[in-house]
Amino acid sequence: MTMIYGEVAPGFESVRAAFAENFTRHGDLGAAVCVYRNGHPVVDLWGGVADAETGRPWTRDTLQLVYSATKGATATAVHMLVERGALDLDAPVAKYWPEFAANGKADIPVRWLLSHQAGLVALDQPVPLEEALDWHPMAEALAAQRPLWTPGTAHGYHGRTWGWLVGEVVRRVSGRSPGRFFADEIAAPLGLDFFIGLPAGERDRVSRMAYQRPDVDLTTLPAELVPEELREQVVAWRDPNSFSNRAYAVTDPAAIDFDSPEIQAAELPASNGIGTARALARMYAALIGEVDGVRLLSSAALASATEEQAGGKDQVMLIPSRFSAGYMLPTESNPMLGSSSFGHTGRGGSLAFADPEHGVAFGYAMNNIVGGIDDVRASSLVETVREALA
């Protein structure tokens, strides 16, 4: 039986039980969950192992790579620049990044980068991985790349390229790399244990990921046995030239080993943020209210940042998705806490979001990357939080 550590406020005891059940029934190996309400923590729990091979325990200060939940942190940096008047989302990207105008992209506004509408999900020629981790070669490749659909006419999840696209705008506008800007302007004021570009001295605290194969591998299942509602996605997964595959093959070789020191040390603002569930929840809490004297965005700036920009069928994921300028918005498959929620998921199960209507911010991080469509770990925790608020 996995020991669960940490604290819950009165009324939230059921969240501890749901968190424990994730270990006994739903495959968690090591994980943490944190919930803030009205600027104060009401749930802060952790348990399990940070390294399944060595048995190293998950402690209060264990760090976890959260894949695309990083996008919410990067989007927050962007909107802080917008509120300061340093960045206009409706201005052409080329105003800040002149080289970006190449190949018919002169009129693409910054807003379309954030909301996955720019048509730059993949590269005609992938960049060597080692060069991509050094930042500039990938930014140069994206500046030269032609859009793969007419920008603004559709949206599709820019799973990898989003980080370099948005991050280069942050760099051009602020004079700092996106990881440095986040560290200075968000992590430091709030005391967050979260990094975009891991310092070498923090590596020993990072959990090692495990990868759980789905019970049924849809990519090898005979076509007639694939559920009808998943057939279009499965066809795309089997096609190396589909957007669904090309969006994650923008480097050569593809960035697969996110436990590697080189990938963790690089700044990948779309996908390699490393921190605690506590840090994620605290950041989102400071977006919707004040946390220990710090608020990241005003109410007006937050309303603008979370307004829907793109919705409907996603050209990459091939399911309905909704995006504001950088944040995911609730859908049937990811309802978060309610209609006012905004945040971001990460590959394999991580989730962080805020819900202004309920005054709630939520962070969940884990090291067992679960494939398939049956992962209920985050959703069960969110549902239990919803019931505790009733």
C-alpha positions in Angstrom: 0.0 0.0 0.0 1.4 3.4 -1.0 1.8 5.9 1.8 0.3 9.3 1.1 1.9 12.3 2.6 0.9 15.9 2.9 -2.1 17.8 4.1 -5.7 18.6 3.2 -8.0 21.2 4.7 -11.3 20.2 6.3 -13.8 19.4 3.7 -11.2 18.1 1.2 -10.5 14.7 2.8 -12.1 12.9 -0.1 -9.3 14.2 -2.4 -6.8 12.3 -0.3 -8.9 9.1 -0.8 -9.1 9.7 -4.5 -5.4 10.3 -4.7 -4.7 7.1 -2.9 -7.0 5.2 -5.2 -5.0 6.4 -8.2 -2.1 4.3 -6.8 -4.2 1.3 -6.0 -6.4 1.2 -9.0 -5.3 3.6 -11.7 -1.6 3.0 -12.2 0.2 5.9 -10.4 3.8 5.1 -9.4 4.8 8.5 -8.1 2.6 11.6 -8.1 1.6 14.8 -6.4 -1.6 16.9 -6.4 -2.1 20.4 -5.1 -5.3 22.6 -4.9 -5.5 26.2 -4.0 -8.8 27.9 -3.1 -9.0 31.7 -2.9 -5.3 32.0 -2.8 -4.5 29.4 -0.1 -3.6 25.7 -0.4 -6.3 23.3 0.6 -4.7 20.1 -0.8 -1.0 19.3 -0.9 -0.3 15.6 -1.3 2.4 13.4 -2.7 3.3 9.7 -2.6 4.9 6.7 -4.3 8.3 6.4 -5.9 10.3 9.0 -7.9 12.3 6.2 -9.6 10.7 2.8 -10.1 14.1 1.3 -10.9 15.9 2.3 -7.7 12.9 2.7 -5.4 13.8 6.3 -4.6 10.8 7.8 -2.9 8.8 10.7 -4.1 9.2 13.5 -1.5 7.6 16.9 -0.9 10.2 18.5 -3.2 10.4 16.0 -6.0 10.4 17.7 -9.4 8.5 16.2 -12.4 8.6 16.9 -16.1 5.1 17.8 -17.1 5.3 17.9 -20.9 2.7 20.3 -22.5 1.4 21.6 -19.2 4.5 23.8 -19.7 2.5 25.7 -22.3 0.4 27.3 -19.6 3.5 28.6 -17.9 4.8 30.1 -21.2 1.4 31.6 -22.1 1.4 33.3 -18.7 4.7 35.0 -19.5 3.3 36.2 -22.8 0.2 37.8 -21.2 2.3 39.5 -18.6 4.2 41.2 -21.5 0.9 42.1 -23.2 -0.4 43.7 -20.0 2.8 45.7 -19.7 2.3 47.1 -23.2 5.4 45.4 -24.6 3.6 43.0 -26.9 0.4 43.4 -29.0 -1.2 40.1 -29.9 -2.8 41.5 -32.9 0.4 42.8 -34.4 2.2 40.7 -37.0 4.8 38.4 -35.6 7.2 39.9 -38.1 7.0 43.3 -36.2 9.0 41.6 -33.4 10.7 38.9 -35.4 11.4 40.3 -39.0 12.7 37.0 -40.4 9.4 35.4 -39.7 7.8 37.2 -42.7 9.4 34.7 -45.1 7.2 32.4 -47.2 4.0 34.3 -47.0 3.9 34.8 -43.2 4.2 38.6 -43.0 0.6 39.1 -41.8 0.3 36.3 -39.3 -0.5 37.9 -35.9 1.0 36.8 -32.7 -2.4 35.7 -31.5 -2.4 32.9 -34.1 0.8 31.5 -32.8 -0.6 31.2 -29.3 -3.9 29.7 -30.5 -2.5 27.1 -32.9 -3.8 28.7 -36.0 -0.5 29.6 -37.9 -0.2 26.3 -39.8 3.3 25.7 -38.6 2.8 22.4 -36.9 5.7 20.7 -38.7 8.8 21.4 -40.8 9.5 20.3 -44.3 13.1 19.6 -43.1 13.5 18.5 -39.5 16.3 20.2 -37.5 19.1 18.0 -36.0 18.1 17.5 -32.4 21.4 18.8 -30.9 20.9 22.1 -32.9 17.3 22.4 -31.9 18.2 22.2 -28.2 20.5 25.2 -28.8 17.4 27.2 -29.8 18.5 29.5 -32.7 18.6 26.9 -35.5 15.0 25.8 -34.8 13.8 29.5 -34.6 15.5 30.1 -38.0 13.9 27.0 -39.5 10.5 28.1 -38.4 11.0 31.6 -39.7 11.7 30.1 -43.1 9.0 27.5 -43.0 5.9 27.8 -45.2 2.5 27.4 -43.5 1.0 23.9 -44.0 -2.6 25.4 -44.2 -3.8 28.9 -44.8 -3.1 30.7 -41.5 -6.3 31.6 -39.6 -8.6 29.2 -41.5 -8.1 26.2 -39.2 -6.4 25.3 -36.0 -4.2 22.3 -35.1 -2.2 21.5 -32.0 1.4 22.7 -32.5 2.7 20.2 -30.0 6.4 20.9 -30.4 6.8 24.0 -32.6 4.6 26.1 -30.4 7.4 26.5 -27.8 9.9 27.9 -30.3 7.4 30.1 -32.0 6.0 31.7 -28.9 9.3 31.5 -27.1 11.1 33.4 -29.8 8.5 36.2 -29.6 9.1 36.4 -25.8 12.9 36.5 -26.4 12.6 39.2 -29.1 10.3 41.4 -27.0 11.8 40.9 -23.5 15.5 40.4 -24.4 15.4 37.3 -22.3 15.0 33.6 -23.1 11.5 32.3 -22.2 13.0 30.2 -19.4 14.8 33.2 -18.0 11.8 35.4 -18.2 9.7 32.8 -16.4 12.3 32.4 -13.7 12.7 36.1 -13.1 9.1 37.3 -13.4 6.9 34.4 -12.3 8.9 31.8 -10.4 10.9 34.2 -8.2 8.1 36.4 -7.0 5.9 33.4 -6.2 8.7 31.1 -4.9 7.8 28.5 -7.5 9.8 25.2 -7.9 9.3 25.2 -11.6 11.9 25.5 -14.4 11.9 25.8 -18.2 15.4 24.7 -18.7 16.6 22.7 -15.6 19.6 24.0 -13.8 22.3 21.3 -13.4 22.1 21.5 -9.6 18.4 20.5 -9.5 18.7 17.3 -11.6 18.9 14.9 -8.6 15.5 16.0 -7.5 13.8 15.1 -10.8 11.6 12.0 -11.0 12.3 9.4 -13.7 9.4 8.7 -16.0 7.9 5.3 -16.7 5.8 4.5 -19.8 2.8 2.2 -19.5 1.6 0.6 -22.7 -2.1 0.8 -23.3 -4.1 -2.4 -22.8 -5.0 -2.3 -26.5 -2.6 -0.9 -29.1 -4.9 0.7 -31.6 -2.1 1.2 -34.1 -1.8 -2.5 -34.6 -5.4 -3.5 -34.2 -7.1 -4.7 -37.4 -9.1 -1.8 -38.9 -12.5 -3.5 -38.5 -11.9 -3.8 -34.7 -11.1 -0.2 -34.1 -14.0 1.7 -32.6 -15.7 3.8 -35.3 -15.3 7.1 -33.3 -11.5 6.5 -33.3 -10.9 5.3 -36.8 -9.9 8.6 -38.3 -7.3 9.1 -35.5 -5.9 5.6 -35.9 -5.5 6.1 -39.7 -3.5 9.3 -38.9 -1.4 7.5 -36.3 -0.5 4.9 -38.8 0.5 7.4 -41.5 4.0 8.9 -40.9 3.1 11.8 -43.2 0.0 12.9 -41.2 0.0 16.1 -39.1 -0.6 13.8 -36.1 2.9 12.3 -36.6 4.8 15.2 -38.2 3.9 17.6 -35.4 6.1 15.5 -33.1 8.9 14.8 -35.6 10.3 18.3 -36.0 13.8 17.2 -34.9 16.1 14.5 -36.2 16.1 12.2 -34.3 12.8 13.0 -32.6 13.0 14.2 -29.0 11.9 11.0 -27.2 14.1 10.7 -24.1 12.8 13.5 -21.8 14.8 11.9 -19.0 18.1 12.9 -20.7 20.1 15.7 -19.1 20.4 17.5 -22.5 16.7 17.7 -23.1 15.9 18.7 -19.5 18.6 21.4 -19.5 17.4 22.9 -22.8 14.6 25.4 -22.9 11.6 23.8 -24.6 8.7 26.2 -23.7 6.1 23.8 -25.2 7.1 20.6 -23.5 9.9 20.3 -20.9 8.8 22.3 -17.9 10.0 20.6 -14.7 8.5 21.4 -11.3 6.0 20.4 -8.6 2.3 20.2 -8.7 2.4 22.8 -5.9 4.2 25.2 -8.2 1.7 24.8 -11.0 -1.3 25.2 -8.7 0.3 28.3 -7.1 1.0 29.9 -10.4 -2.6 29.4 -11.6 -3.9 30.7 -8.2 -1.9 33.9 -8.8 -3.5 34.3 -12.2 -7.1 34.4 -10.7 -6.3 36.2 -7.4 -3.6 37.3 -5.1 -1.2 34.8 -3.5 0.9 36.1 -0.7 0.7 39.6 -2.2 1.4 38.6 -5.8 -1.0 38.6 -8.7 0.3 37.9 -12.1 -2.5 39.4 -14.3 -5.3 41.9 -13.6 -8.9 40.8 -14.0 -9.2 42.5 -17.3 -5.9 41.1 -18.7 -7.0 37.6 -17.5 -10.4 37.9 -19.3 -8.6 38.8 -22.5 -6.1 36.0 -22.1 -8.7 33.3 -21.6 -11.2 34.3 -24.3 -11.7 31.6 -26.9 -9.7 32.1 -30.1 -10.1 28.7 -31.8 -12.5 25.8 -31.5 -13.8 22.8 -33.3 -12.0 19.9 -35.0 -8.3 20.0 -34.4 -6.2 19.3 -37.6 -3.6 17.5 -35.6 -5.5 15.7 -32.8 -8.5 15.1 -35.0 -10.9 15.7 -32.1 -12.7 18.8 -30.9 -10.3 21.2 -29.1 -10.6 24.8 -27.8 -7.9 27.3 -27.2 -7.6 30.8 -25.9 -4.4 32.7 -26.7 -2.2 30.0 -25.2 -4.4 28.1 -22.7 -6.6 25.1 -23.3 -10.3 25.6 -22.6 -12.8 23.0 -21.4 -14.1 20.4 -23.8 -16.3 17.3 -23.3 -13.1 15.1 -23.0 -11.4 17.6 -20.7 -14.0 19.6 -18.8 -11.6 20.7 -16.0 -13.8 22.2 -13.3 -16.3 24.1 -15.4 -17.0 26.6 -18.1 -14.7 29.3 -16.6 -11.7 26.9 -16.4 -8.5 27.4 -18.4 -5.1 25.6 -18.2 -3.3 22.9 -20.0 -2.8 19.1 -20.0 0.5 17.3 -20.5 1.3 14.1 -22.2 0.5 11.0 -20.2 -1.7 12.6 -17.6 -0.4 15.8 -16.0 -2.9 18.7 -15.7 -2.9 22.2 -14.3 -5.6 24.8 -14.5 -7.6 27.6 -12.7 -11.3 28.1 -12.4 -12.1 31.8 -11.5 -15.8 31.0 -10.8 -14.8 28.6 -8.0 -11.6 30.4 -7.0 -9.8 27.1 -7.5 -6.3 26.4 -9.0 -5.2 22.8 -9.5 -2.0 21.0 -10.3 -1.3 17.3 -10.8 2.0 15.8 -11.8 3.0 12.1 -12.2 5.8 10.0 -13.6 3.8 7.1 -15.1 3.0 8.1 -18.6 -0.2 6.3 -19.5 -1.2 5.9 -23.2 -4.6 5.3 -24.6 -8.0 6.8 -23.7 -8.7 5.2 -20.3 -6.5 7.4 -18.0 -8.8 8.7 -15.3 -6.2 9.8 -12.7 -6.5 13.6 -13.2 -10.2 13.6 -14.0 -11.0 11.6 -10.8 -9.1 14.1 -8.7 -10.9 17.0 -10.4 -14.3 15.4 -9.9 -13.6 14.9 -6.2 -12.6 18.5 -5.9 -15.9 19.5 -7.6 -17.8 17.4 -5.1 -15.9 18.9 -2.2 -17.0 22.4 -3.4 -20.7 21.5 -3.6 
